[in-house]
Amino acid sequence: MSQERALGRVSMQVFTVAELATYVKSVLAQEPVLSDVWVNGEVSNLFKSANGHAYFTLKEGTKAALRCALFKGNRGTELLHNGDAVNAHGRVSFYEARGDLQIYVDMVQPAGLGALALELERLKAELEEQGLFDPSRKRPLPRFPQRIGVATSEQGAVFHDICTVIERRYPLAEIVLCPTAVQGNEAVSEVVDSIRTLNAEGNIDVIIVGRGGGSLEDLSAFNSAAVAHAIHASHVPVVSAVGHETDFTIADLVADYRAPTPSAAAESVTPNRTVLTEDIRYLIQRSHTTVSHLLAQQSQAVEALAHRTARQLPDVTDLRQRVDDLMEQGKNAMLTLLERRHDQTNSLRSQLESLSPLGVLSRGYSVLTHLTTGGTITSIRQVAPGDSIRATLNDGLFDAKVVE
């Protein structure tokens, strides 16, 4: 319930407690600074509930104090001890039920870290929560890459070092450079664009994202959420080679492989041709040895089989003699049969000759044939005067005409 009263130029609005508490909470929620804030202070009045939530107060001596709530699942509960100085990250809000201004903390870090380091730790926790650092998603690097993409500055020693190592180790690979700003205001967007461009090439086997070492500020592009998400979204395996061996960035955590230096990155994506040559020589020698051994084994096996076969062959001496005997018997039987058939043939020939008309004709007889009817004349009644006839004798024939 509210009411207004005019007192000259002043108007007064009366709120209920709930209305004012809600209004204060909404004002705090709309303030950007208060929605993402780091606060340094000393822990006091620490209470940890059975559910795993932590409630405490951050104070600065006797000058000021702020209530805080750190719910289960957020980072840093183990760092909370009464009297310890910490840095807490969270958002400022208003707890209406108790009328308290408090910080909803999502991360606690030991005191002494700078602002960039604190933000880096907060971002790491956020990205880890999103699964970008999950080891199970990291892919193996190709053993024999044909095309290697490199996202780095065209100037400076990094690209030169990478090219030198690849040329020495595996000159068969092609290097595809995507010139990229690695420091400054444009670095984040250019690194992201380079990763996407190399992915769009379609035939890049692995990508090296790198730069030289530097301060935390110098490496800030590789500690950004945008670059982390670009590496995570890459369908090509990514090797992070940012800084020197002691430098460690978020890009290292997201990448499929983290190399301590750009030169090490070049080594990680290429086989060593000297080692390959030795491996090939070893394999050739091993192949020769294996083949020779197999040939020797097979030769021995063939010889053994030949000996075993020879021992199992029958004695063909008796068989050969038996074949000769059978052939001789067959020859004699065939001659006997032929002689018998010859005698039979001669006998049949004599019989045929005795019955042959030619034999009769040789004794002076002839065969008369009627030339008109073609029939054999066996009776005088078959001819008449004027008929033409043919007489066949033993040694020829002649035609005649019946006179009477």
Protein Blocks (a to p, Z undefined) as FASTA:
>chain_A
ZZdddehjaccddddfklmmmmmmmmmmmmmklmoccdddddehiacdfkopacddddeh
jlbccdddddehiahklmpcghiacdddddddddfknopacdddfbdcdehiafklmmmm
mmmmmmmmnopmgmklpccddfbdfbdcddddfedjklmmmmmmmmmmmmmbccdddddd
fedjklmmmmmmmmmmmmmnopafbdcdddddddfklmmmmmcfklmmmmmmpmbdcddd
ehjfkbccfklmmmmbdcfbfklmmmmmpccfklmmmmmmmmmmmmmmmmmmmmmmmmmm
mmmmmmmmmmmpccfklmmmmmmmmmmmmmmmmmmmmmmmmmmmmmmmmmmmmmpmklmm
mnopacdddfklopacfbfklpcehiacddddfkbccddddfZZ
